[in-house]
Structure formats: structure tokens, C-alpha cells
Amino acid sequence: MEQREASKDAVMTRIGQAVMLLHGGDREEARNRFGALWAEIGERGDALHRCTLAHYMADTQDDPEDELAWDLRALAAAEGLAGARPAEPAVSGDALAVRAFFPSLHLNLAADYLTLRRTEAARTHLDRAWEAVGALDDDGYGEGVRAALGRLELRMGGSGTQR
């Protein structure tokens, strides 16, 4: 169990390092590192790793369809985690933590679909994001996601107010 946790932490550390590259403006190197990590963990790897990695990999894509595909992978991994059996202690903490990702995951999908001019799908995911905001804390992250939801709501012709 201890070795699994150390391995898990190492993967999250490597994801975090690639995220720093991304936020520092080196999208290509971040994309390369995320790609190498994805090749290691694969479609059946740890769901939290897949969710986190796919969530950030989407931000490195130049093609809107590719971005959508990675955001859909992130959502699928998160849904798998959220559906984990609570009796499994190794997953229950991750399952609880991932609930706070849902507003952001649905926000990203709504933005992807809007970029692709698929407004009905964009509206569906924006509505799901609003439904999930209760999982967010009243901190900088939560406020940022809520503000981004409001901006997207305005772009889509809605009220832009928190529901």
C-alpha cells in the first residue's frame, strides 16, 4: 500500500511539473510530457491521474476537436471516480476530491462545444456546471470557476448570474 501511494504521488508530481510548464507558457513541452505520462498510465490507469492529466492536456491542444476529446476523457475519468464504491478507502478520498472538479470539467466542455458552434451541447454542460457549483469551496478556485461560468453564461446570452 505504501509503495502504491509513493507511486501515485510521483505521478501527480510529474503532472504538476507539466502543469507548471503549461502555465509558464511552454505548451509544447507540457503537451509532450502529458503525452508521455498518458502513454504510461493509459486508458485504464488510476482515474484521478487520468482525470487530472486529461483536464490539463486539453489546454495544450491547438485543435478544438482535440481539446474536446481530452476534456471528455477527463469527465469520463471523474465520473468513474465519483461512482467508486465509498467502502474502498483508497478511492473514497479521491472520489470526494473529484466532485469539486465537476463544475470546471463541465465549464470546459461547454466552452469547447461553444467554440465548435454546438450550442445545445454547450448549454447542457453549462447547466451541469451550474448544478455542480455547490461542491466548490468559497475560496479563490471556487470564485474563479463561478466567475468563468458567469462569463460563459453571458457569452451564450444568459443572465450570467450564479444559480
C-alpha positions as CSV (number, residue, x, y, z in Angstrom):
1,M,0.0,0.0,0.0
2,E,2.8,2.4,0.9
3,Q,4.6,1.7,-2.4
4,R,1.3,2.4,-4.3
5,E,0.9,5.7,-2.5
6,A,4.5,6.7,-3.3
7,S,4.0,5.8,-7.0
8,K,0.7,7.7,-7.0
9,D,2.4,10.8,-5.5
10,A,5.2,10.6,-8.1
11,V,2.7,10.6,-11.0
12,M,0.9,13.6,-9.5
13,T,4.2,15.4,-9.0
14,R,5.1,14.8,-12.7
15,I,1.6,16.0,-13.7
16,G,2.2,19.1,-11.6
17,Q,5.6,19.8,-13.2
18,A,4.0,19.7,-16.7
19,V,1.2,22.0,-15.4
20,M,3.9,24.5,-14.3
21,L,5.3,24.3,-17.8
22,L,1.9,24.9,-19.3
23,H,1.2,27.9,-17.0
24,G,4.7,29.2,-17.8
25,G,3.8,29.3,-21.5
26,D,5.6,26.2,-22.7
27,R,2.5,24.5,-24.2
28,E,4.5,22.2,-26.5
29,E,6.8,20.8,-23.8
30,A,3.8,20.4,-21.4
31,R,1.9,18.6,-24.2
32,N,4.9,16.3,-24.7
33,R,5.2,15.5,-21.0
34,F,1.5,14.9,-20.7
35,G,1.6,12.6,-23.7
36,A,4.4,10.6,-22.2
37,L,2.6,10.3,-18.9
38,W,-0.6,9.3,-20.7
39,A,1.3,6.5,-22.5
40,E,2.5,5.3,-19.1
41,I,-0.8,5.3,-17.3
42,G,-3.1,4.7,-20.2
43,E,-6.9,4.5,-20.5
44,R,-7.1,2.1,-17.6
45,G,-4.7,3.8,-15.2
46,D,-5.7,5.5,-11.9
47,A,-8.8,7.5,-12.5
48,L,-7.6,10.6,-10.6
49,H,-4.4,10.6,-12.7
50,R,-6.4,10.2,-15.9
51,C,-8.8,13.0,-14.9
52,T,-6.1,15.4,-13.9
53,L,-3.9,14.7,-16.8
54,A,-6.6,14.8,-19.5
55,H,-8.0,18.0,-17.9
56,Y,-4.7,19.8,-18.4
57,M,-3.8,18.0,-21.7
58,A,-6.9,19.6,-23.2
59,D,-5.4,23.0,-22.5
60,T,-2.4,22.2,-24.6
61,Q,-4.3,21.4,-27.8
62,D,-4.4,23.6,-30.9
63,D,-7.4,21.9,-32.5
64,P,-10.8,22.5,-30.8
65,E,-11.9,18.9,-31.6
66,D,-8.7,17.5,-29.9
67,E,-9.4,19.8,-26.9
68,L,-12.9,18.4,-26.7
69,A,-11.7,14.8,-26.8
70,W,-9.3,15.4,-23.9
71,D,-12.0,17.2,-21.9
72,L,-14.3,14.3,-22.5
73,R,-11.6,11.9,-21.2
74,A,-11.3,14.0,-18.1
75,L,-15.0,13.9,-17.5
76,A,-15.2,10.2,-18.0
77,A,-12.4,9.5,-15.5
78,A,-14.1,11.9,-13.0
79,E,-17.4,10.1,-13.4
80,G,-15.7,6.8,-12.8
81,L,-14.2,8.1,-9.6
82,A,-17.4,9.7,-8.4
83,G,-19.1,6.3,-9.0
84,A,-16.5,4.5,-6.9
85,R,-17.8,2.4,-4.0
86,P,-17.4,4.5,-0.8
87,A,-16.3,1.4,1.1
88,E,-13.0,1.4,-0.8
89,P,-10.7,3.6,1.3
90,A,-8.1,4.0,-1.4
91,V,-10.6,5.6,-3.7
92,S,-13.1,7.3,-1.5
93,G,-10.8,10.3,-0.7
94,D,-10.2,10.7,-4.5
95,A,-13.9,10.3,-5.2
96,L,-14.7,13.0,-2.7
97,A,-12.0,15.3,-4.0
98,V,-13.0,14.9,-7.7
99,R,-16.5,16.3,-7.0
100,A,-15.0,19.8,-6.9
101,F,-13.7,19.2,-10.4
102,F,-17.1,18.7,-12.0
103,P,-18.0,22.4,-12.3
104,S,-14.7,23.1,-14.1
105,L,-14.9,20.0,-16.2
106,H,-18.4,20.9,-17.4
107,L,-17.4,24.5,-17.9
108,N,-14.5,23.4,-20.1
109,L,-16.8,21.2,-22.1
110,A,-19.4,24.0,-22.5
111,A,-16.7,26.3,-23.8
112,D,-15.4,23.6,-26.2
113,Y,-18.8,23.0,-27.6
114,L,-19.5,26.7,-27.9
115,T,-16.2,27.1,-29.9
116,L,-17.4,24.3,-32.2
117,R,-20.8,26.0,-32.5
118,R,-22.6,23.2,-30.9
119,T,-24.8,25.4,-28.7
120,E,-27.2,22.8,-27.5
121,A,-24.3,20.7,-26.1
122,A,-22.7,23.8,-24.7
123,R,-25.9,24.7,-22.9
124,T,-26.2,21.2,-21.5
125,H,-22.7,21.3,-20.0
126,L,-23.1,24.9,-18.7
127,D,-26.3,23.8,-16.9
128,R,-24.5,20.8,-15.4
129,A,-21.6,23.1,-14.3
130,W,-24.1,25.3,-12.5
131,E,-25.7,22.3,-10.9
132,A,-22.4,21.2,-9.6
133,V,-21.1,24.5,-8.1
134,G,-22.3,23.5,-4.7
135,A,-19.3,21.3,-4.4
136,L,-17.0,24.3,-4.7
137,D,-15.5,25.9,-1.6
138,D,-15.7,29.7,-1.1
139,D,-12.1,30.2,-2.0
140,G,-10.1,31.6,-4.9
141,Y,-10.6,28.4,-7.0
142,G,-14.3,28.3,-6.4
143,E,-14.7,32.0,-7.0
144,G,-12.7,31.7,-10.2
145,V,-14.9,28.9,-11.6
146,R,-18.1,30.7,-10.7
147,A,-16.9,33.9,-12.4
148,A,-15.9,31.9,-15.5
149,L,-19.3,30.3,-15.5
150,G,-20.9,33.7,-15.3
151,R,-18.8,35.0,-18.2
152,L,-19.7,32.0,-20.4
153,E,-23.3,32.4,-19.5
154,L,-23.2,36.0,-20.7
155,R,-21.5,34.9,-24.0
156,M,-24.3,32.4,-24.5
157,G,-26.9,35.1,-24.0
158,G,-28.0,34.1,-20.4
159,S,-28.1,36.2,-17.3
160,G,-24.6,35.3,-16.2
161,T,-25.7,35.2,-12.6
162,Q,-25.0,32.4,-10.2
163,R,-27.9,30.0,-9.8
